[in-house]
Amino acid sequence: MKAKHAERSSDEIAVFQAYTDLINSERETLWARHNALLLANSLIIGALAISPAALWEDKWAALAMLSAGLLVSAAWVGIAVQGWSSIRHHADIAGTFASDCFNHLPNPFAETVCNRAQTSIHYLILLVIGVFILMYLGLGFIRLS
Protein backbone atom coordinates (compact mmCIF):
# COMPACT_ATOMS: atom_id res chain seq x y z
CA MET A 1 0.00 0.00 0.00
CA LYS A 2 2.80 2.41 0.87
CA ALA A 3 4.58 1.69 -2.43
CA LYS A 4 1.42 2.48 -4.37
CA HIS A 5 0.92 5.72 -2.40
CA ALA A 6 4.55 6.73 -3.00
CA GLU A 7 4.17 5.98 -6.71
CA ARG A 8 0.97 8.04 -6.91
CA SER A 9 2.64 10.94 -5.07
CA SER A 10 5.64 10.71 -7.38
CA ASP A 11 3.33 10.88 -10.42
CA GLU A 12 1.49 13.88 -8.98
CA ILE A 13 4.75 15.69 -8.32
CA ALA A 14 5.90 14.93 -11.88
CA VAL A 15 2.67 16.34 -13.34
CA PHE A 16 2.92 19.40 -11.09
CA GLN A 17 6.53 19.91 -12.23
CA ALA A 18 5.44 19.63 -15.86
CA TYR A 19 2.82 22.34 -15.34
CA THR A 20 5.35 24.50 -13.51
CA ASP A 21 7.77 24.16 -16.43
CA LEU A 22 4.99 24.94 -18.92
CA ILE A 23 3.93 28.05 -17.00
CA ASN A 24 7.51 29.28 -16.73
CA SER A 25 8.09 28.65 -20.44
CA GLU A 26 4.90 30.58 -21.31
CA ARG A 27 6.02 33.47 -19.10
CA GLU A 28 9.47 33.63 -20.68
CA THR A 29 7.96 33.56 -24.16
CA LEU A 30 5.45 36.25 -23.27
CA TRP A 31 8.15 38.52 -21.81
CA ALA A 32 10.30 38.02 -24.90
CA ARG A 33 7.34 39.08 -27.05
CA HIS A 34 6.70 42.10 -24.84
CA ASN A 35 10.34 43.14 -25.12
CA ALA A 36 10.31 42.80 -28.92
CA LEU A 37 7.07 44.77 -29.29
CA LEU A 38 8.23 47.44 -26.84
CA LEU A 39 11.37 47.87 -28.93
CA ALA A 40 9.39 47.97 -32.19
CA ASN A 41 7.03 50.62 -30.81
CA SER A 42 9.92 52.63 -29.39
CA LEU A 43 11.68 52.63 -32.75
CA ILE A 44 8.53 53.75 -34.58
CA ILE A 45 7.82 56.51 -32.04
CA GLY A 46 11.47 57.58 -32.19
CA ALA A 47 11.40 57.71 -35.97
CA LEU A 48 8.20 59.75 -35.91
CA ALA A 49 9.49 62.12 -33.22
CA ILE A 50 12.81 62.93 -34.87
CA SER A 51 11.71 62.65 -38.49
CA PRO A 52 12.25 65.65 -40.68
CA ALA A 53 9.35 67.85 -41.61
CA ALA A 54 9.36 66.28 -45.08
CA LEU A 55 7.84 63.09 -43.66
CA TRP A 56 4.95 65.02 -42.14
CA GLU A 57 4.39 66.99 -45.36
CA ASP A 58 3.71 63.72 -47.16
CA LYS A 59 0.47 62.75 -45.44
CA TRP A 60 0.55 59.20 -46.83
CA ALA A 61 4.00 58.46 -45.42
CA ALA A 62 3.02 59.86 -42.03
CA LEU A 63 -0.24 57.92 -42.05
CA ALA A 64 1.65 54.75 -42.99
CA MET A 65 4.05 55.16 -40.06
CA LEU A 66 1.24 55.95 -37.63
CA SER A 67 -0.81 53.03 -38.94
CA ALA A 68 2.16 50.69 -38.57
CA GLY A 69 2.57 51.78 -34.98
CA LEU A 70 -1.12 51.32 -34.22
CA LEU A 71 -1.09 47.91 -35.92
CA VAL A 72 1.91 46.79 -33.86
CA SER A 73 0.17 48.06 -30.72
CA ALA A 74 -3.05 46.23 -31.59
CA ALA A 75 -1.10 43.02 -32.12
CA TRP A 76 0.65 43.63 -28.79
CA VAL A 77 -2.71 43.92 -27.01
CA GLY A 78 -3.86 40.64 -28.57
CA ILE A 79 -0.63 38.87 -27.65
CA ALA A 80 -0.75 40.21 -24.09
CA VAL A 81 -4.36 39.21 -23.50
CA GLN A 82 -3.97 35.77 -25.08
CA GLY A 83 -0.64 35.07 -23.38
CA TRP A 84 -1.83 36.03 -19.91
CA SER A 85 -5.03 34.05 -20.45
CA SER A 86 -3.00 30.97 -21.33
CA ILE A 87 -0.74 31.38 -18.31
CA ARG A 88 -3.77 31.92 -16.05
CA HIS A 89 -5.42 28.76 -17.41
CA HIS A 90 -2.35 26.63 -16.71
CA ALA A 91 -1.90 28.25 -13.28
CA ASP A 92 -5.55 27.53 -12.43
CA ILE A 93 -5.01 23.85 -13.21
CA ALA A 94 -1.72 23.72 -11.30
CA GLY A 95 -3.38 25.61 -8.42
CA THR A 96 -5.73 22.70 -7.82
CA PHE A 97 -2.94 20.17 -7.37
CA ALA A 98 -2.51 18.73 -3.93
CA SER A 99 -0.43 15.83 -2.78
CA ASP A 100 0.27 14.29 0.56
CA CYS A 101 3.95 14.90 -0.11
CA PHE A 102 3.62 18.68 -0.18
CA ASN A 103 0.18 19.54 1.22
CA HIS A 104 1.86 21.22 4.19
CA LEU A 105 3.34 23.80 1.78
CA PRO A 106 1.34 26.53 0.02
CA ASN A 107 0.72 25.89 -3.66
CA PRO A 108 2.41 28.78 -5.50
CA PHE A 109 -0.27 28.67 -8.20
CA ALA A 110 -3.23 28.78 -5.85
CA GLU A 111 -5.67 31.61 -6.56
CA THR A 112 -4.84 33.52 -3.38
CA VAL A 113 -1.08 33.40 -3.94
CA CYS A 114 -0.75 33.84 -7.70
CA ASN A 115 -3.68 35.92 -8.88
CA ARG A 116 -3.01 39.34 -7.31
CA ALA A 117 0.52 39.77 -8.67
CA GLN A 118 -0.35 38.38 -12.11
CA THR A 119 -3.34 40.69 -12.47
CA SER A 120 -1.34 43.78 -11.48
CA ILE A 121 1.43 43.00 -13.98
CA HIS A 122 -1.11 42.34 -16.72
CA TYR A 123 -2.83 45.68 -16.14
CA LEU A 124 0.49 47.54 -16.08
CA ILE A 125 1.46 46.03 -19.43
CA LEU A 126 -1.90 47.05 -20.90
CA LEU A 127 -1.30 50.56 -19.51
CA VAL A 128 2.08 50.75 -21.29
CA ILE A 129 0.44 49.64 -24.54
CA GLY A 130 -2.28 52.25 -24.02
CA VAL A 131 0.36 54.95 -23.60
CA PHE A 132 1.90 54.01 -26.94
CA ILE A 133 -1.51 54.10 -28.63
CA LEU A 134 -2.15 57.54 -27.15
CA MET A 135 1.26 58.74 -28.38
CA TYR A 136 0.46 57.58 -31.92
CA LEU A 137 -2.94 59.23 -31.86
CA GLY A 138 -1.53 62.41 -30.32
CA LEU A 139 1.33 62.65 -32.82
CA GLY A 140 -1.10 62.06 -35.66
CA PHE A 141 -3.52 64.67 -34.39
CA ILE A 142 -0.83 67.30 -33.74
CA ARG A 143 1.22 66.79 -36.89
CA LEU A 144 -1.54 66.05 -39.41
CA SER A 145 -4.12 68.65 -38.41
Helices and strands as residue ranges (DSSP letters): H 2-50, H 53-57, H 59-95, H 111-144
